[in-house]
Amino acid sequence: MLQPEKKKELEQMTLKLRYNLLEMIGVGTAGHLGGSSSLAELVSVLYFYKMNFSADKLKDPNRDRLVLSKGHAALIQYAALVEKGFFPREELKRVKTLRGLLQGHPDCSIPGIEAVTGSLGQGLSISLGMALAARLDKHTSRIYTVMGDGELSEGQLWEAAMATAAFKVDNLTAFVDWNKVQATGTTKDTFDIPDIDKKWAGFGWNVISANGHNIEEIVGAIEKAETVKGRPTVIILDTIKGKAFSFAEGNAAYHNGIFTEETYQQAIRELDAIKAGL
């Protein structure tokens, strides 16, 4: 059960992660704000509450693993890893540059990154392999996979979904970031995939739904998933693309958008207002 003090700590960390997003994107360069910010609460819960994962456990076979299948949201993963001490803070200023460590999509050359992702639809297959290996080796690892809702149009993802259920993999928990907007518009208008909860259930998964911006609901959903034996669990997170930035919320232009000086300063002010209320 999540204690009030820990809940507040996670809310503060979520805010810090969003500040880190702004530091990485800056003014005048494109950055995946929308789908990164919609995951801030989940990433905060996983890295700073649930996962057995730290910089001194990179070789520990029992460490938990996070695979960001929607690899274009790598910024939110970097935002957390820097807070956990995986690399120096100055790397945030060098994202997507030749002199920097942090690339536009996750790469295993980056400390703390478990898989190369970015070509959508592959992360669940990778995660299944990790989960099966952990089971064979009798490791205590849990594998967490984060997918986008637009990513659900990829066929390989559903092959992996069938295999994961067929092999009764229960040390894997998947998440769908259901923010309803992808690169060029809404998911409904681009490639409508209705009833995603029923689809996952039809593929043999245990399905849980939660508010992806509510820390307590996310924790509760993950803890419920941990009790399920003999089949995998998917948690569908109802989120808002660009959460916390009024001009970016639900706006496909900020899937990989560019800040002007004006919008950047507005984003800072909006986070400052949230900080004042915590």
N, C-alpha and C positions, 0 to 999 in steps of 0.2 A: 504493500500500500504506500502510495506517495505521500510523504509528510509535507506539511505546508512550507517548511523552510526549504526543502528540496525543490518544491514546485516553484517558489520564488527564484531560487538559484537558476533553475532551468529557463525561466522566463527572461531573466537577465542575460543568460548566455545566448538565448535566441536573438535578443536585441543586439548583442555584441557581434553575432554572426552576420546580421544584416548590415551593421556598420562595416564589417570586413568586406562585404560584397561591394559596397560603394568605394572603398579604398582600392580594390582590385580593378574595378571598371574605370573609374575616373571620368574625365570629361573628354569627349571627342573621339572615343574609340568604342567599338561595338562590344557588348558583353551580355551574356545570358542572365539578365536580372530576373525575368519573369518566373521561369521554372526553377531557378535557384531559391528565390525567396519563398516560393510556395512550399519548399521542403525545410525551411529553417527550424520549425518546431520539431519535426521528426529527427533531423540530424542532431539537434541538441539532446534529445532524449536518448538516442542510440549511443552517441559518443561520450556523453557526460553522465549517463545514468545506467543504461542497460548493458553495454558491451564490455566484455573482458578484453580490453584492447588498449595498449599504451605503447609509447616509444621504446620501452625496454622489453616489450614482448613480441617484437617483430618476427622472431624465430620460434616463438612458442607454438607448438602444434595445437595446443588447446585454446589458442586465442580465437575470439569471435571475428567474423569477417563481414565487411559491408561491400557489396558489389553495386555500384551505381550504374545500372543498365542504361538509364537515360544520361549518358555520359556528357551531354552538352551542359548539364547542370553541375559540372565539376567545381565551379566556384564555391558552391556551398560546402562541398567536401573539403576544399582547401581552407575555407574559412574556419572549419572546425579543427583540422589537423594542425594549423599554426597555433591554435590555442592549447593544443595538447603537446606542443613542443617538438613536432616532427621536423620542422625546418625553421630557419630564421624569419622573423617578421618582415625583413626587407624584401623577401621574395614576393610579397603581395604587390609590390610596385613593379615587378618584372614579369607579370603574367603574360603569356603568349608573346614573349620576346625571345630572340636568339640567345640573349645573355641570362635568361631566367630559367629556373627549374620547372615552374608550373606551366603546363601546356593547356591548350584549349579543351582537351579531353583527357580523362584519366590515363596515366601511363605508369607502368610498373617501375620506371626509373625514379618515381617520386616516392619518398618514404611514406608508408601508410596506405598506399594504393595497392589493392589486391589483384586487380585485373584491368587489362586494357579494354576500354569500352568507348562507345561513340557511334559505331555502326549499330543502329538500333535493332533490338530483338534478340541479341546474343547473350545478354547478362544472365538470364534465367538458366540457360544451358550451362554456362560457366559455373553458376552457383550450384546447380544440381551435381556437377562433378565434384565440387568441393564438399558438398554435404555427404555424398556417397563415400568419398575417401575418408572423411572424418568418421563415418559409421563403421567402415571396414577396419580402421585403425583404432577404434574404440576411444576416440578423442571426444572431449566434452564440448567442442566448438558448436556454436550456432551460427548459421549463415543467414544474412539479411540481404535481400535484393530489392532495389527500388526501380520501378518501371514508370514510364509516363503513360498517360491515357492514349495519346496519339500513337505511342509505340505498340499498342495492342493490335494494330493493323498488320504487324509483322508475323508471317507464318511460322517462322522458327520458334517464336515465343510460345505458340500454342502446342507445337511438338514437344517442347520442353515441359509445358504444363501437363500434358498427358503422361510423359515419362515420369515426372516427379510424383504424380499420384499413383501411377502403376507400381513404382518402387516403394511406395508407402513411406516417403521421406518426411519425417516429422521434426528434423533438426534444421529445417529451412523455413523461414518466414519471409513472404514476399509482400511488397507494398505497391499499390497503384496510386500515383499522384494524380488524382482525378481533378485537375484544375480546369478542364473543359476547353482549353485553348492550346493550339499548337502553332507551328511556325508561321502559317499564313492566314489563320483565322480560327474559328471555333472548330472543335473536333466534330461537332454535329454536322456542320456544313461541309467540312473537308472530307471526312470518311466516317459516317455515323456508325457507332458501335453501341447500340442500346443494351440495357439490361446486363451490364458487365458482371454484376453480382451473380445473376443466374447462370451466365456463361461459365464463370469459374466454378460454381457449384456443380454444373453439368460435367465439368472435366474432373470432378472427384475431389475438389479442394474444400476445406473448411473455410467459410467466408465470414469476415467480420467487417463492419463498417464503423468509421469513426470520423469525428471532426478533426481534420488535419492541422488545425490551428489551436486545438485545445490540448494542453500538455497532459492533463489528467486522463482524457479519453485515449490519447495515444498510448500512455503507459498501461492503462487498463486493457486495451486491445492486445498489446504485446504480451502482457502477463497471461491473458486468457489463451493466446496462441501457444504459450509454453506448456499448457496443460493438455493440449490435444495430442493424442498418440495415434500412430498408424496412418496418418495422412498429413499433407502439408496444409499450411494456412496462408491465405492472402488477406491482407488488411486494405480495404479500399478507403483511402483518405480523401474526404471531401475538402478540397482546398481552393484557394483563389490565386490565380496566376499573378505574380507581382505583389503579393500580400504586403501590406504596410506602406506602400507607396501609391497614393491615391490616383496619380496620373497613369500608373502602370497596371493597376488592378484590372484583370480581365482584358487587357489590351495586347493584341498580338504584335503590335509594333515593338513591344519590349520583350518579345521572345529572345531577340538578340539585338537590342536597341542601343542607341547612342544618347548619352546625356549631353545636353547643352549646359553651360554654366548655370543657367537659371533653373533647369530641372534638377541638376545635381544639388544645388543649394536648397531647393525645395525638399528633396529627399532627405537631406541632413536635418532640416527643420522638423520634418515629420517623425523621424526617429528620435530626435531630441524631445519632442512632445510625448512620445511613448515612454521614454526614459523618465521624464518628470512624473509620470503617473505610476511608476513601479515602486 
